[in-house]
Amino acid sequence: MKHLNTIMRAIVCAVAVTLTVGATAQSPYRQPRRVVVTHYNGGPRDMRGMPGDYYSPMTPRPYFGLRIGLNEASVRSDADALDGKGLKSGLNIGVTVGMPLGYYSPLALETGLFYSQKGGKSDGKLTADGGTGKFTYDLNYLEVPLVLRYSHFLNNEVRIEPFAGPYVAVGVAGEIKNYDQHRAFSSYDEGYFNRFDAGITLGCAVGMGPAYAQLGYDIGLSNVGQDSFDDTHTGCLTLSVGVNF
């Protein structure tokens, strides 16, 4: 609970920063615009959601973003020692960069680098001595997605952006905690989890100007268990906020 409260405070601070940055970036006359799509009620817009009153040269330019959010993750495994179907909360924070696929195209390729706390937990798991115990699995990754994002403006300010694509991730930290025995050890010790993960990420975002909110889900397709005879996969729901530049 203490860990979750810390995460929630970080998200509240991030929302405040997002709104502050968004308020200072609302003027459409700050710099040449990266116009990528034409819509009704306002004409050309750029990928930050700003009107394209002044045009850059007729080539698409990249955009950048900051993201922070909350993960709700789980681990599903055929191996009882690795099975953590209960949701575990964690932090998701990172940066993004995107490139429109054309000057007037609503499509863009987007990638980035994220620190993502995944894992899972299990209450009442059967232990080796025949008892039951509480276990948590921390799997913290550096994650790189590559998604195709579509921008559609509902009106002059609000846009929706569905997205989907693959991701790869490398475990950089994590531990398994056995609360019944008051023991903790690395999640990547022999017989437990692999560091490499890969899968599909998909979801939808809502933007208003440069401010941004997104709900996504990572579907782990790689077997993250070291035993090849048991399938072990991650899953993670992420709610994040951010700002585009």
Summary of the structure (lengths in Angstrom):
residues: 245
radius of gyration: 20.7
end to end distance: 34.3
largest distance: 71.1
contacts: 831
relative contact order: 0.19
helix: 11%
strand: 60%
